[in-house]
Amino acid sequence: MAEYQADTVELSDEVRETFVLHNRSFQRYAIDNSTYFVPVDEDETLRLRIQHRVLTMMFDNRFIFPPIDAPRRVLDCGFGTGEWALQVAWEHPRCEVRGIDITPHHHNPDEGLENLYLDVDDLNMSFQFSSNHFDLVNSRLVAGGINSERWTGYIRDIYRCLRPGGWVQMVEIDFNAQSDNGALAESKLRSNECRSRSLELTPIWQIRLFDSGRRRIFMRWNNARTQELRVDLEVGSEMPGSRMWMSE
């Protein structure tokens, strides 16, 4: 199995350091660098594990969507708890699976395989991987941790690291909450001035891939496809019998 890159080093105290705010633990490095503003405690780890299980059910237990029978090298951007990367490494024991994430706090180091390598790195920085290296790059729910001005470079880095004929699969949530019976009106959504800028992130990455005035960069992507999946969410008692959904 492949060895670690020469520039890989042991985790520093700077990366491991956390602080407590409102009874939640945060990674100081991520906060100080305006990279990741979500807690890194056990409650957040549990939420990420539940999220992974929900997505696994939504995707019918499929972890790789492109037609790749025997991948040799796979990169997972933003591995979180490491469950997606671990599953792919288990299903493809001859495949080198690498993951990068800004925080090491959610991954259980006891959950590992000899063909799985999880490194701490910042997706807002240029990738250090060799060109033409990976058969597949997985990018799932990383929009909240990537600066808006980084998206073009992020997509360019993914493209550079993919071997000819390689694939990238991207999953992001479109926080466009809607209701089947119309009880959740658009006016109610827009009346909340605290709506996160992340509501617009999914259109951003779609534009970066397919348009954005930078077609000379991305026109070489072939067989680009998008698919929206509906996520049902139970709402409160204010709207009895209604269901809210988001497209993903």
N, C-alpha and C positions, 0 to 999 in steps of 0.2 A: 504494500500500500504506500501511497505517496507520503513524503515527509512534509513537515511544516515548512512554510516559507522561511528564508534566512532572516527576514526582518521581524519575525514573530518573537515577542518577548513575554515574560511573565507579567501577570496583571499587577499594576502598581496600586499603592494605597490611594492615589488620587482617583482612580477609577472606582475603587471599592467604597470610598467614603460616602456616607449618607448623612442626612440630617432630618429631624422630625419637625413637621409643621402641621398643626391642627390634628395631631395624633396619627399622621400618615408619614411614612418614610419616603424620602426622595433622594435621588442620586445627585450629589453636589456637582460633579463634573458636567452632567447633562443640563442642570439648571444654570450653572455659571456660563455655559456656552450656548444657552438658548436653543437647545437641541431637543430635549424630551422633558415634558412637564408633567408626566403621569407618575404616580407613586411607584415604588419598586418594592413594596412590602408583600407580606403573605396574602393579604386580601386581593391585591392586584394580580398576583400570580394565579390565585384561584379564578379570578375573572378571566384571565387569558386562557386558562385551561378549559373553562366552560365555553368560551368563545371558539376555541379550536374544535371542540366537540360539536358545537352547533354548525360550524362551517363544514365539518366532515359529514354530518348528516345531510346538509343542504346539497353537497356535492356527491352524494351517493357513494361515500367512502373512496372517492377518487382523489388522488393527491397530485397526479400529473395529467394534465389535459391534452397537451400536444401528442401527436403520434410518435412517441419515442419508446421503442421496445427495450433497448438495453443501454441506458445512459451510462457514460463513463465518468463524467464530472458534472456535478450539479452545485449551484450556488443558491443559498437561501438568504435573501436580504431582509434583515430584521427578524431574526429567528425567535425572539421572545422566550417562550419556555423550551424551545427546541423540539417540540413534539412533531412538527411537520418534517423537519430534517431527519429526526430519528426514525420516523416511519419510512421515509424514502430510503434511508441507509439500510434499514432492515429488509425492505422489499427488494433492494438491489445491492447485495453484498459485495459485488465486484465494482461498484460505483463509488467514487470519492465524492462525498457530500460535505460541503463547507457551508458554514453559516457565519454571518457577521451581524452584530447588534451593538448598540451604544452601551447597553448595560448587561452585566453577567448575573444579575440578582435573581432572575426568574428561572434560570435553568438549574436543574438538579444534576450535579456532576456525576452522580451515580448512574444516571441514565445515559449511557454512552455505548458506542460500538467502535471497533477498530477502524472502520472506514468513515467515521464521522468526526469532523473537526469544527469546533465552534470558537470563533475569535471575537474579541471586543474591538470594534472599530466604528467610525462615524460615517454614516452614509452621505453626509454632507461634504465629505472629503473625497478627492479623486480615488478611484479604485487602484489598488496596488497589484492586482492580479495581471497575469500575462494576457496578451491579446490572443484571440482565437482559442480559448481554453475550455469553455464550458459548453456542454450540450444543452443545458437548460438553466435559466435564471428565474427563480421564483421571487416575486415581490408582492407581499400581501400585507395590507393595512399599515403601510409605512407613511401615508400622506401626512399624518400629524407630526412626524419627526423629520420631515424634509423641508428645508426652507424653500420658499416659492422661487427664488432666483436660482436654485440648484437643480430644478427639474430637467432643464435642457441638458446640463452636464451629466446628470444621473442617467438619463436615457442613453446619452452618448457613451457613457462608461459601460453600460450593459451591452450595448451593441458591440463595442470594441472587444469585450471579453468573450463574446459568443463565437464559437467556431462557425465556419461557413455551413449553413443549413441548421444552425442552432435555433432554439426557441426561448422566448420570454413569456411567462404567464404572470399577469398582474390582477390583483383583486383589491378593490377599494370600495368603501361604503359611500353611497350617495345619500346624504342625510335629508332627503326630500320626503318628509313625512306626509302621508296622505291617508284618507279614510274612505272605506267603501261606500258609506252612507252619506258622505259629505259633511259629517259633523265637525270634522277638523278642517275648517275653512282656511284658504290661503291668507285671508285677512288676519286670522288669529296668529298665524305663523309670523307674518311680517310685522305684527304689532310688537313683537319681542325684539327690542333693539340690541339684545345681547347675543343674537345669533352668531355662531362661530364662523370665522372665515373658512373653516374646513367644509362648510356646506357647498362651497364652490370648487373643491379640490378635484373631484372626479372629472368634471369637464376639463380641468386644467391638464390632467395627464392624457386625456383623450386627444386634446388639441395638440399637445406636445408630440404625440405619436403620429397623428395623421395630417396636421395642418400647421398652424402657429406661425406661418410665414417663414418657416425653416424647412421647406420641403426638400431642399437639396441634401439635408442631413438624413431625413427619415424616409425618403421615397424608396430606399432599398429594402425596407421591411416588406416581406411578402406574407400573404395569407393572414393579414391582420384581421381579427374578428373581435367583436364585443358581444357580451350577453348580460342581460339584466335578470336578476333573480329576486323574487319578492320575499321579504322577511316579515312575517306576521308578528305583531306585538300587541299584547293585551293592554288596553288603556284603562284609566281610572273610572270611578263610579259616576263621574260627571257625564259620561256618555255611555249609558248602559246599552249593552248589546252591540256596540260598535267595535271595529277592529282597525288598528292603524298599521300601515305597512310602509316599508322603505325599499326602494330598488337598490340592488347591490351589483 
